[in-house]
């Protein structure tokens, strides 16, 4: 089923008959309007089926949420969905951006690191960027995390592609034989001043050296 909606507007129609002009005001629909909308619905429309839709809405990126939700959420009673690949890439990009923006704020970066660790071991269920923010971040980290994501993207559900996420995020968490846990974000692995991993006599050895900027006593790692 295909649904179209066009904004209505008043237009004038001028006709001349036997030398007498006649001006009429008519109601018309603007087919070229930037706020026209469309939806192509497919699927079984029954109690056990699920409809999917491809939607056109030029207002979906509006800053005002009520405007952005008008067609998709309020009229169609639908929720945006994105592909697993697209969602995974968007999530990784948002996390990297947030980590950069919160540099110097250890508490915020701890929350971002915790979110990365939790997402990496998540299994099965669909997630959203807004859900990750709500589950693991407080105000400062959440603001940095969502700053690079459009409102409709943040609520779109997807299943994480774990292999792709690991390649994109390049965040590693090492547990040493002593029980010490080392978290290394992004490009800090394998560079001078960061975490170095080498192999000695068949064993992988981790080395990290640098000036301590902050020290915390915590109940968990």
Buried (B, 14 or more C-beta within 10 A) or exposed (E): EEBEBBEEEEEEEEEEEEEEEEEEEEEEEEEEBEBBBBBEBEEEEEEEEEBEBEBEBEBBEBEEEEEBBBBBBEBBEBEBBBEEEBBBBBBBBBBBBBBEBBEEBEEBBBBBBBBBBEBBEBEEEBBBBBBBBEEBBEEBBBBBBBEBBBBBBBBBBBBBBBEBBBEBBBBBBBEEEEEEEEBBBBEBBEEEEBBBBEEEEEEEEBEBEEEEEEEEEEEEE
